[in-house]
Amino acid sequence: MYPSYFIEQSLFSNFTFIAGLDEVGRGCLFGPVYAAIIVLTKESPYIHGVRDSKLVSEKKRATLAIQIEKTYIHGIGSASHLEVDHAGNSVGNASCILVSSCYSRDLVN
């Protein structure tokens, strides 16, 4: 099941915030791993065209990135190859580092 605005809106009967996370990279084998996190509230507006970045043209991604940065609570984090090694050489373990990095740097005071 793909996330959708309607599914996310239905979750607000039980949650105040909903976060979405996406990561890119393979850690120590090919360099750092990066992730972005977006936090939605019930009042967050819908931005048409937000989908898997691989399914959106480069031009549309650039336009959406600007809209997302202006509209949503968001953060970007990274884990170096050394951090991935230390986490057990697993992209899954590195994801924990990334979520913490995204959250602590940019999201909530």
PEMO-V416773 format. One record per residue. N is the residue number from 1. RES is the residue in one small letter. SS is DSSP state (helix for helix, strand for strand, loop for the rest). PHI is phi in radians with two decimals (none if undefined). Layout:
n=[N/N]
res=[RES/RES]
ss=[SS/SS]
phi=[PHI/PHI]
This chain:
n=[1/2/3/4/5/6/7/8/9/10/11/12/13/14/15/16/17/18/19/20/21/22/23/24/25/26/27/28/29/30/31/32/33/34/35/36/37/38/39/40/41/42/43/44/45/46/47/48/49/50/51/52/53/54/55/56/57/58/59/60/61/62/63/64/65/66/67/68/69/70/71/72/73/74/75/76/77/78/79/80/81/82/83/84/85/86/87/88/89/90/91/92/93/94/95/96/97/98/99/100/101/102/103/104/105/106/107/108/109]
res=[m/y/p/s/y/f/i/e/q/s/l/f/s/n/f/t/f/i/a/g/l/d/e/v/g/r/g/c/l/f/g/p/v/y/a/a/i/i/v/l/t/k/e/s/p/y/i/h/g/v/r/d/s/k/l/v/s/e/k/k/r/a/t/l/a/i/q/i/e/k/t/y/i/h/g/i/g/s/a/s/h/l/e/v/d/h/a/g/n/s/v/g/n/a/s/c/i/l/v/s/s/c/y/s/r/d/l/v/n]
ss=[loop/loop/loop/loop/helix/helix/helix/helix/helix/helix/helix/loop/loop/loop/loop/loop/loop/strand/strand/strand/strand/strand/strand/strand/loop/loop/helix/helix/helix/loop/loop/loop/strand/strand/strand/strand/strand/strand/strand/strand/loop/loop/loop/loop/loop/loop/loop/loop/loop/loop/loop/loop/helix/helix/helix/loop/loop/helix/helix/helix/helix/helix/helix/helix/helix/helix/helix/helix/helix/helix/helix/loop/strand/strand/strand/strand/strand/strand/strand/loop/helix/helix/helix/helix/helix/helix/loop/loop/loop/loop/helix/helix/helix/helix/helix/helix/helix/helix/helix/helix/helix/helix/helix/helix/helix/helix/helix/loop/loop]
phi=[none/-1.52/-1.07/-2.58/-0.98/-1.21/-1.14/-1.06/-1.09/-1.18/-1.25/-1.24/-1.25/-2.05/-2.29/-1.51/-2.23/-2.26/-2.02/-2.08/-2.27/-2.39/-2.21/-2.52/1.96/-2.25/1.16/-1.12/-1.26/-2.30/2.01/-1.24/-1.87/-2.11/-2.57/-2.21/-2.24/-2.15/-1.97/-1.86/-2.02/-1.04/-1.49/-1.08/-1.32/-1.44/-1.95/-1.13/1.78/-1.29/-2.61/-0.99/-1.04/-1.26/-1.75/-2.07/-1.11/-1.01/-1.09/-1.15/-1.02/-1.11/-1.14/-1.13/-1.03/-1.12/-1.08/-1.10/-1.07/-1.40/-1.78/-1.95/-1.20/-2.64/-2.69/-2.27/-2.36/-2.52/-2.30/-1.26/-1.05/-1.19/-1.14/-1.14/-1.01/-1.13/-1.40/1.81/0.97/-2.24/-1.08/-1.06/-1.17/-1.12/-1.02/-1.08/-1.09/-1.12/-1.06/-1.07/-1.13/-1.07/-1.13/-1.27/-1.39/-2.25/-1.64/-2.21/-1.68]
